Amino acid sequence: MNQRQVGLVLLMLTAVNWGATWPLMKFLLTELPPLTMRAIGTATLAVALAAGALAFGVRLHVPREQRPRLILFALLNITAWMAFGTLALRWLTASEAAILAYTMPVWAALFAWPILGEKPGPRRIAGLVLGFGSILILFAGRGVELGLAKLPGLLFILASALLFALGAVLSKRRPLVLHPITALAWQMAIGCLPMAILAPLLETFQPGLVSGPVWFWFGWFMIFSMGMSYLTWFGALARLPASTAAIGTLLAPVLSVLGAGLILGEPLGWREALALSGTVGAVALAVGVRDKPA
């Protein structure tokens, strides 16, 4: 296979792993507390990445001037994304969480205006409208009582997507000048600390009560959803144009919703279909060809 074909295979693997994340997390939360689950997974991945970096001669040293940025990006891209996103599943279905989480490119396009000076043109404005519309479709018409019951989850997942999008835009403005594996290993290590500190204060974790199947799928989740997906994503980015790699972002929520319906038995009605279509369309507009200057 040529490099483009390899990149496309890596992109599909990334999309499948990302798509499986939300149904898998919803299943794991039946026996594992959210912050504990994420702290263990993130810390394990940080150690694995650091060991891999050392084995291949990649330096882990971070220059002093980059450390404040590294900490900020870790809190936005790791702590907020993982902690808030996982907590949201206490109130939302995997389908709802996936659809809302993947609105992050839409919010990134919004943040890019004041931070990067990228004034949104017609395409991005349409993407923002579709993004807001998808949220309304997903939760409108469910009744006031049900809407209020899901409100904490809605706030958590939107905070997750918004803060991750903010981190992405800030990292574009002042990127880390580090090897990607070094940057990711340190962000994982730093990002897991707040979750590891809060988990024993807010949750009760009894490993002996966790069943064998949950431990198995938790291992699968750490290896593939958290670990392998980063490697395949970096590999795809190195071989494909950014616009092509963005297809992975579009496929992930689709696979999440389908997986949640097939594996978890979650409803796949007209509301989910319309919200998913709106989200995919919004992301396509947000990450598409840049608008021409006005």
C-alpha positions in Angstrom: 0.0 0.0 0.0 1.1 3.6 -0.6 1.2 6.2 2.0 -2.2 7.6 1.3 -3.8 4.1 1.5 -2.0 3.5 4.8 -3.3 6.9 6.0 -6.9 6.0 5.1 -6.6 2.7 6.9 -5.3 4.5 10.0 -8.1 7.0 9.7 -10.7 4.3 9.6 -9.2 2.6 12.7 -9.2 5.9 14.5 -12.9 6.6 13.6 -13.9 3.1 14.8 -12.0 3.5 18.1 -13.5 6.9 18.7 -16.9 5.7 17.8 -16.8 2.8 20.2 -15.7 5.1 23.1 -19.1 6.4 24.2 -21.1 3.1 24.2 -18.1 1.4 25.8 -17.9 4.1 28.6 -21.6 3.9 29.2 -21.3 0.1 29.7 -18.2 0.5 32.0 -20.0 3.0 34.2 -22.4 0.2 35.3 -19.7 -0.9 37.7 -16.8 1.6 37.5 -17.1 5.1 39.0 -16.4 7.8 36.3 -13.5 9.8 37.7 -11.7 6.6 39.0 -12.1 5.0 35.6 -10.7 8.0 33.8 -7.9 8.6 36.3 -6.7 5.0 36.1 -6.9 4.9 32.3 -5.2 8.3 31.8 -2.4 7.5 34.2 -1.7 4.1 32.6 -1.6 5.7 29.2 0.8 8.4 30.5 3.2 5.8 31.8 3.0 3.7 28.6 3.7 6.8 26.4 6.6 7.8 28.6 8.1 4.3 28.4 7.6 4.3 24.7 9.3 7.7 24.3 12.3 6.6 26.3 12.5 3.3 24.4 12.7 5.1 21.1 15.0 7.9 22.2 12.4 10.6 22.4 13.3 13.3 25.0 10.7 13.9 27.8 12.3 17.2 28.9 10.0 20.2 28.7 11.6 23.7 28.5 10.6 26.0 31.4 8.9 28.5 29.1 6.6 25.9 27.7 5.5 24.5 31.1 2.6 26.9 31.8 1.1 26.2 28.4 1.5 22.5 28.8 -0.4 22.6 32.1 -3.2 24.7 30.6 -3.6 22.4 27.6 -3.6 19.4 29.9 -6.4 20.8 32.0 -8.5 21.8 28.9 -7.7 18.9 26.6 -7.5 16.0 29.1 -9.0 16.8 32.5 -12.1 18.8 31.2 -12.7 16.6 28.2 -12.4 13.3 30.0 -13.8 14.1 33.4 -16.8 16.2 32.2 -17.5 14.0 29.3 -17.6 10.8 31.4 -19.6 12.4 34.2 -22.2 13.5 31.6 -23.0 9.8 30.9 -24.6 9.6 34.4 -27.5 11.5 32.9 -27.3 11.1 29.2 -27.4 8.1 26.8 -24.3 7.3 24.9 -25.9 8.6 21.7 -26.8 11.9 23.3 -23.3 12.4 24.7 -21.6 11.4 21.5 -23.7 13.8 19.4 -23.0 16.7 21.7 -19.4 16.0 22.3 -18.6 16.0 18.6 -19.9 19.6 18.3 -16.4 20.6 19.5 -15.2 21.7 16.0 -18.2 24.0 15.8 -17.2 25.7 19.1 -13.6 25.8 17.9 -14.7 27.8 14.9 -16.4 30.2 17.2 -13.4 30.6 19.5 -11.1 31.1 16.5 -12.7 34.5 15.8 -11.6 36.4 19.0 -8.5 34.4 19.6 -7.0 33.8 16.1 -8.8 36.6 14.2 -10.5 34.1 11.9 -13.8 35.9 11.2 -16.5 33.3 10.4 -17.8 33.4 6.9 -21.1 32.0 5.7 -20.0 28.4 6.0 -19.0 28.6 9.6 -22.0 30.7 10.6 -24.2 28.0 9.0 -22.2 25.4 11.0 -22.9 27.3 14.3 -26.6 27.5 13.5 -26.7 23.8 12.7 -24.8 23.0 15.9 -27.2 24.9 18.1 -30.1 23.5 16.2 -28.9 19.9 16.8 -28.8 20.6 20.6 -32.4 21.9 20.5 -33.6 19.0 18.4 -32.0 16.5 20.7 -33.7 17.9 23.9 -36.7 19.7 22.6 -40.1 18.1 22.9 -39.0 15.7 25.7 -41.1 17.4 28.4 -39.9 19.8 31.1 -39.5 17.1 33.7 -37.3 14.9 31.5 -35.4 18.0 30.2 -34.5 19.0 33.8 -33.5 15.5 34.6 -30.9 15.5 31.8 -29.8 19.1 32.4 -26.7 18.2 34.5 -25.5 15.9 31.7 -26.1 18.5 29.1 -24.1 21.1 31.0 -21.2 18.6 31.6 -21.0 17.5 28.0 -21.2 21.1 26.6 -18.5 22.1 29.1 -16.4 19.2 27.9 -16.7 20.1 24.2 -16.3 23.9 24.8 -13.2 23.6 26.9 -11.6 21.1 24.6 -12.4 23.4 21.6 -10.8 26.3 23.6 -7.7 24.2 24.2 -7.4 23.3 20.6 -7.7 27.0 19.5 -5.2 28.2 22.1 -2.7 25.5 21.1 -3.0 26.7 17.5 -2.2 30.2 18.6 0.8 29.2 20.8 1.6 25.6 20.0 3.9 23.4 22.1 7.3 23.0 20.5 7.6 19.4 21.6 7.6 15.9 20.1 3.9 14.8 19.8 4.5 11.8 22.1 6.3 13.9 24.7 3.5 16.5 24.6 0.8 13.8 24.9 2.6 11.9 27.7 2.9 15.0 29.8 -0.6 16.2 29.2 -1.9 12.7 30.2 0.2 12.7 33.3 -0.8 16.3 34.3 -4.4 15.9 33.2 -5.0 12.8 35.3 -4.0 14.5 38.6 -7.2 16.4 39.3 -9.2 13.3 38.6 -7.0 11.2 40.8 -7.3 13.7 43.7 -11.1 14.1 43.4 -12.0 10.5 42.7 -11.4 9.1 46.3 -13.2 12.2 47.8 -16.3 11.9 45.6 -16.6 8.2 44.7 -16.5 4.8 46.2 -14.4 2.2 44.3 -14.4 -1.4 45.3 -12.2 -3.4 42.8 -13.4 -6.7 44.1 -17.0 -6.0 43.1 -16.1 -5.3 39.5 -17.0 -8.3 37.2 -14.6 -10.0 34.8 -16.3 -8.7 31.7 -16.1 -5.1 32.9 -12.4 -5.5 33.6 -11.8 -7.0 30.2 -13.6 -4.2 28.4 -11.9 -1.6 30.6 -8.5 -3.1 29.4 -9.8 -2.9 25.8 -10.9 0.7 26.4 -7.5 1.7 27.7 -5.5 -0.1 24.9 -7.6 0.8 21.9 -10.0 3.7 22.7 -7.4 5.7 24.7 -4.1 4.4 23.5 -4.2 3.1 19.9 -6.5 5.8 18.7 -3.9 8.5 19.4 -1.2 6.6 17.5 -3.5 5.9 14.5 -4.7 9.5 14.5 -1.1 10.9 14.4 -0.2 8.4 11.7 -3.2 9.5 9.6 -2.4 13.2 10.1 1.2 12.5 8.9 -0.1 10.9 5.7 -3.3 12.7 4.7 -4.3 16.3 4.2 -6.0 17.9 7.2 -9.3 18.2 5.3 -9.3 14.4 4.6 -8.3 13.5 8.2 -11.4 15.6 9.4 -13.5 12.8 8.0 -12.6 10.8 11.1 -14.4 13.5 13.2 -17.5 13.1 11.0 -17.6 9.3 11.2 -17.0 9.0 15.0 -20.5 10.2 16.2 -22.2 8.2 13.5 -20.5 5.0 14.7 -21.2 6.0 18.3 -24.9 6.4 17.8 -25.2 3.2 15.7 -23.1 1.3 18.3 -25.2 2.6 21.2 -28.4 1.4 19.4 -27.1 -2.0 18.4 -25.1 -2.9 21.6 -26.8 -1.0 24.4 -30.3 -1.0 22.9 -30.6 2.8 23.1 -33.4 4.4 21.0 -32.6 5.5 17.5 -35.7 7.6 16.7 -36.3 10.6 14.5 -34.9 13.0 17.1 -31.5 11.2 17.3 -31.3 10.9 13.5 -32.0 14.6 12.9 -29.6 15.8 15.7 -26.9 13.5 14.4 -27.4 14.7 10.8 -27.3 18.3 12.0 -24.1 17.7 14.0 -22.3 16.0 11.1 -23.4 18.8 8.8 -22.3 21.4 11.3 -18.9 19.8 11.7 -18.5 19.4 8.0 -19.1 23.1 7.5 -16.8 24.1 10.5 -13.8 22.0 9.3 -14.4 22.5 5.6 -12.5 24.8 3.2 -11.8 28.1 4.9 -14.1 30.9 4.1 -12.8 33.6 1.8 -12.0 36.9 3.4 -14.9 39.3 3.3 
